[in-house]
């Protein structure tokens, strides 16, 4: 059984030497420090238990045992198929199929990816608290990131919209986009007609930026590679619709059905993450799902 509550550091010349200052330097939030101190976390320097005011030396070995987390009852574990793309003690990255929500809605007890992940972690006797780092719309497929403890979650949150955490999508859209690559920079807010929809809103909207590049042209349509620079709800769907190239199958924003696919043709296919704990660069990819492969084939004729 892997213990995802252990963090190990070798103290370097450049590190702060007072334990508390070292932890702050290494991005422990005040709530994490509180949990370490008051909720059963433990700190060992060279195998001896120490407190926050302890002064370390260069070359010391610091072992932190994070506090135990009590999983919430709001998400019940449910068995299901999980396509694991990457996993270590700190992170779990899965490839979500279309038609499955990220998290349970308040009134729903239907199965979501979070329920399946919780079951999976419980079966492995790991911390089964759900730390969802990136979510996808129910009908968007692709890579989703879960942290295995609150410390890793907070580290990932800190880099979420930086170059250390890059998200790339593929979308098949109506028409050919001109120019073939560029940036969509339009503020997004809640649609006044329906709270679950989003719309371009120059007055109250939040800044929203998406980079796009055409990767394939078909007779009348095209496939784009998109990179999110901000993370608004429905961002790619709203942005593409706003420039006159809604995603094929996205009835909500294109206002038309497509007989060839029964959801928006949008897939989170690549993540580049500088692992916040091991500092390794992860380049993760999820293959294009079958329904988008078939749509692409049909458009190619």
C-alpha positions as CSV (number, residue, x, y, z in Angstrom):
1,X,0.0,0.0,0.0
2,X,1.4,3.4,-1.0
3,X,1.2,6.1,1.6
4,X,0.2,9.3,0.0
5,X,0.6,11.2,3.2
6,X,4.4,11.2,3.2
7,X,6.5,14.1,1.9
8,X,10.3,13.9,2.0
9,X,12.8,16.8,1.6
10,X,16.6,17.0,1.7
11,X,17.5,20.5,3.1
12,X,19.5,22.5,0.6
13,X,21.8,25.5,1.1
14,X,19.1,27.8,-0.3
15,X,16.3,26.6,1.9
16,X,15.1,28.5,4.9
17,X,16.3,26.6,8.0
18,X,13.5,27.3,10.6
19,X,10.9,24.6,10.0
20,X,7.9,26.9,9.8
21,X,9.7,29.2,7.3
22,X,10.8,26.2,5.2
23,X,7.2,25.0,5.0
24,X,5.9,28.4,3.9
25,X,8.8,28.6,1.4
26,X,7.6,25.3,0.0
27,X,4.0,26.6,-0.5
28,X,2.3,25.1,2.6
29,X,-0.8,27.2,3.1
30,X,-1.8,28.5,6.6
31,X,-4.6,25.9,6.7
32,X,-2.1,23.1,5.9
33,X,0.2,24.3,8.7
34,X,-2.8,24.4,11.0
35,X,-3.7,20.8,10.0
36,X,-0.1,19.6,10.5
37,X,0.0,21.1,13.9
38,X,-3.6,20.4,15.2
39,X,-5.0,17.5,13.2
40,X,-2.4,14.8,13.7
41,X,0.3,15.6,11.2
42,X,3.9,14.8,12.2
43,X,7.3,16.3,11.3
44,X,10.6,14.4,11.6
45,X,14.1,15.8,11.1
46,X,16.7,13.1,10.8
47,X,14.2,10.6,12.3
48,X,13.5,12.7,15.3
49,X,10.1,14.4,15.8
50,X,10.3,18.2,15.7
51,X,8.1,21.3,16.1
52,X,7.7,24.4,13.9
53,X,10.5,26.4,15.6
54,X,13.2,23.8,15.1
55,X,16.3,25.0,13.2
56,X,17.5,22.6,10.5
57,X,20.9,22.3,8.9
58,X,21.8,21.9,5.2
59,X,21.8,18.2,4.3
60,X,19.1,17.3,7.0
61,X,16.4,14.9,6.0
62,X,12.9,16.2,6.6
63,X,9.9,13.8,6.6
64,X,6.4,15.2,6.9
65,X,3.4,12.9,7.6
66,X,0.3,14.8,6.5
67,X,-2.8,14.6,8.7
68,X,-5.3,11.9,8.0
69,X,-8.2,13.2,5.9
70,X,-11.8,12.0,6.6
71,X,-13.5,11.4,3.2
72,X,-16.7,13.3,2.8
73,X,-20.0,11.3,2.7
74,X,-21.4,13.5,-0.1
75,X,-19.6,11.4,-2.7
76,X,-20.4,7.7,-2.4
77,X,-17.9,5.2,-3.9
78,X,-19.3,3.5,-7.0
79,X,-17.6,0.8,-9.0
80,X,-17.0,1.6,-12.6
81,X,-14.4,1.5,-15.4
82,X,-11.5,4.0,-14.9
83,X,-9.1,4.8,-17.7
84,X,-6.0,5.7,-15.7
85,X,-3.4,7.7,-17.8
86,X,-1.0,8.6,-14.9
87,X,-0.7,7.8,-11.3
88,X,1.8,8.2,-8.4
89,X,1.5,8.9,-4.7
90,X,0.3,12.5,-5.3
91,X,-1.7,12.6,-8.5
92,X,-4.2,10.6,-10.4
93,X,-5.0,11.6,-14.0
94,X,-7.9,9.8,-15.8
95,X,-9.4,9.9,-19.3
96,X,-13.1,10.7,-18.8
97,X,-15.6,9.3,-21.3
98,X,-18.3,11.6,-22.7
99,X,-21.7,11.5,-20.9
100,X,-20.3,11.3,-17.4
101,X,-20.4,14.3,-15.1
102,X,-17.3,15.3,-13.1
103,X,-19.0,15.6,-9.7
104,X,-22.5,14.7,-8.4
105,X,-25.0,17.5,-8.5
106,X,-26.8,18.2,-5.2
107,X,-30.0,16.3,-6.0
108,X,-28.5,13.6,-8.1
109,X,-27.3,10.2,-7.0
110,X,-26.2,9.1,-10.5
111,X,-22.7,7.9,-11.1
112,X,-20.0,10.5,-11.8
113,X,-16.3,10.2,-12.4
114,X,-15.7,11.4,-8.8
115,X,-17.7,8.4,-7.5
116,X,-15.7,6.0,-9.6
117,X,-12.4,7.6,-8.5
118,X,-13.4,7.3,-4.8
119,X,-14.2,3.6,-5.2
120,X,-10.9,3.1,-7.0
121,X,-8.9,4.8,-4.2
122,X,-10.7,2.9,-1.5
123,X,-10.0,-0.4,-3.2
124,X,-6.3,0.5,-3.1
125,X,-6.6,1.4,0.6
126,X,-5.5,5.0,-0.2
127,X,-6.9,8.3,1.1
128,X,-10.3,8.4,-0.6
129,X,-10.9,12.1,-0.1
130,X,-11.8,13.6,-3.5
131,X,-9.6,16.5,-4.6
132,X,-10.8,17.4,-8.0
133,X,-8.3,19.8,-9.7
134,X,-9.7,20.1,-13.2
135,X,-13.3,19.4,-14.2
136,X,-14.9,18.8,-17.5
137,X,-18.5,19.3,-18.7
138,X,-20.6,16.1,-18.8
139,X,-20.3,15.8,-22.6
140,X,-16.7,16.8,-22.9
141,X,-14.3,13.9,-22.8
142,X,-10.6,13.7,-21.9
143,X,-8.0,14.2,-19.2
144,X,-9.0,15.1,-15.7
145,X,-6.7,15.6,-12.7
146,X,-7.3,14.5,-9.1
147,X,-4.9,15.2,-6.3
148,X,-4.4,12.5,-3.7
149,X,-4.1,14.9,-0.7
150,X,-5.0,18.4,0.2
151,X,-1.3,19.6,0.1
152,X,-0.9,18.4,-3.5
153,X,-4.3,19.9,-4.4
154,X,-3.3,23.4,-3.1
155,X,0.1,23.2,-4.9
156,X,-1.8,22.4,-8.2
157,X,-4.3,25.2,-7.6
158,X,-1.4,27.6,-7.3
159,X,-0.1,26.7,-10.8
160,X,-3.4,26.0,-12.5
161,X,-3.4,29.0,-14.9
162,X,0.4,29.2,-15.3
163,X,2.9,27.7,-17.8
164,X,3.5,25.0,-15.3
165,X,-0.1,23.6,-16.0
166,X,-1.1,23.7,-19.7
167,X,-4.3,22.2,-21.0
168,X,-4.9,21.4,-24.7
169,X,-8.2,20.5,-26.3
170,X,-9.3,19.3,-29.7
171,X,-12.6,20.5,-31.1
172,X,-14.4,19.8,-34.4
173,X,-16.2,23.0,-35.4
174,X,-18.6,24.2,-38.1
175,X,-16.8,26.1,-40.9
176,X,-13.2,27.1,-41.4
177,X,-11.7,29.6,-39.0
178,X,-10.0,32.6,-40.5
179,X,-7.3,33.4,-39.6
180,X,-6.4,29.8,-39.1
181,X,-4.7,30.5,-35.7
182,X,-5.0,33.2,-33.1
183,X,-6.3,34.2,-29.7
184,X,-9.9,34.7,-28.7
185,X,-10.0,37.3,-25.9
186,X,-13.6,37.9,-24.9
187,X,-15.0,38.3,-21.4
188,X,-17.5,35.6,-20.3
189,X,-20.4,36.0,-17.8
190,X,-23.6,34.3,-16.9
191,X,-26.3,34.4,-19.6
192,X,-29.1,36.6,-18.4
193,X,-31.6,34.3,-20.1
194,X,-30.5,31.1,-18.2
195,X,-28.2,30.7,-15.2
196,X,-26.6,27.5,-16.5
197,X,-25.5,29.1,-19.8
198,X,-22.6,31.4,-20.3
199,X,-22.4,34.4,-22.7
200,X,-19.9,37.1,-23.9
201,X,-20.5,40.0,-21.5
202,X,-18.4,43.1,-22.0
203,X,-19.8,44.8,-18.9
204,X,-19.8,42.1,-16.2
205,X,-17.9,39.2,-17.7
206,X,-14.6,37.9,-16.4
207,X,-11.5,38.1,-18.7
208,X,-11.3,34.9,-20.7
209,X,-8.6,33.9,-23.2
210,X,-8.3,30.9,-25.5
211,X,-5.6,30.2,-28.1
212,X,-6.6,28.2,-31.2
213,X,-4.9,26.7,-34.2
214,X,-6.4,24.8,-37.1
215,X,-5.0,21.3,-37.3
216,X,-7.3,19.9,-40.1
217,X,-9.6,21.3,-42.7
218,X,-12.5,19.3,-44.2
219,X,-14.8,20.3,-47.0
220,X,-16.9,22.6,-44.9
221,X,-15.6,22.2,-41.3
222,X,-12.4,22.0,-39.4
223,X,-10.6,20.6,-36.3
224,X,-8.9,23.0,-33.9
225,X,-6.3,22.6,-31.2
226,X,-7.1,24.9,-28.3
227,X,-5.1,26.0,-25.3
228,X,-6.9,27.5,-22.3
229,X,-5.2,30.5,-20.8
230,X,-8.1,31.0,-18.3
231,X,-10.6,28.5,-16.9
232,X,-14.1,29.8,-17.2
233,X,-17.2,27.5,-17.3
234,X,-18.0,26.5,-21.0
235,X,-15.1,28.8,-22.1
236,X,-14.2,27.0,-25.3
237,X,-17.8,26.4,-26.3
238,X,-18.8,30.1,-25.7
239,X,-15.7,31.5,-27.4
240,X,-16.0,29.3,-30.6
241,X,-19.7,30.1,-30.8
242,X,-18.9,33.8,-30.4
243,X,-16.5,33.9,-33.4
244,X,-19.1,32.1,-35.5
245,X,-17.7,28.6,-35.4
246,X,-19.6,26.6,-32.7
247,X,-18.5,23.1,-31.9
248,X,-20.3,20.4,-33.9
249,X,-22.9,18.6,-31.7
250,X,-23.0,21.4,-29.2
251,X,-26.8,22.0,-29.3
252,X,-26.6,24.4,-26.3
253,X,-24.5,26.9,-28.1
254,X,-24.9,26.1,-31.8
255,X,-28.7,25.7,-31.5
256,X,-28.6,22.8,-34.0
257,X,-28.6,19.0,-33.7
258,X,-26.0,17.0,-35.7
259,X,-27.0,13.5,-36.7
260,X,-23.3,12.3,-36.6
261,X,-22.5,13.0,-33.0
262,X,-24.8,13.3,-29.9
263,X,-22.6,15.6,-27.9
264,X,-20.2,18.5,-28.4
265,X,-17.1,17.3,-30.3
266,X,-14.7,18.5,-27.6
267,X,-11.9,16.5,-26.0
268,X,-9.2,17.5,-23.5
269,X,-6.4,15.5,-25.2
270,X,-3.2,16.8,-23.6
271,X,-1.8,18.1,-20.3
272,X,1.7,19.4,-19.6
273,X,2.2,19.7,-15.8
274,X,5.3,20.4,-13.9
275,X,4.7,17.9,-11.1
276,X,4.4,20.1,-8.0
277,X,6.1,17.6,-5.7
278,X,8.6,15.6,-7.8
279,X,9.3,18.6,-10.2
280,X,9.2,16.2,-13.2
281,X,7.5,17.5,-16.4
282,X,4.5,15.3,-17.2
283,X,3.3,15.2,-20.8
284,X,0.1,13.3,-20.8
285,X,-2.2,12.4,-23.7
286,X,-5.6,10.8,-24.1
287,X,-6.5,9.4,-27.5
288,X,-9.4,10.9,-29.5
289,X,-12.6,9.0,-28.5
290,X,-14.5,6.8,-31.0
291,X,-17.4,9.2,-31.6
292,X,-15.0,12.0,-32.6
293,X,-13.0,9.6,-34.8
294,X,-16.1,8.6,-36.6
295,X,-17.2,12.3,-37.1
296,X,-13.8,13.2,-38.4
297,X,-13.9,10.2,-40.8
298,X,-17.4,11.3,-42.1
299,X,-16.2,14.9,-42.6
300,X,-13.1,13.7,-44.5
301,X,-15.6,11.8,-46.7
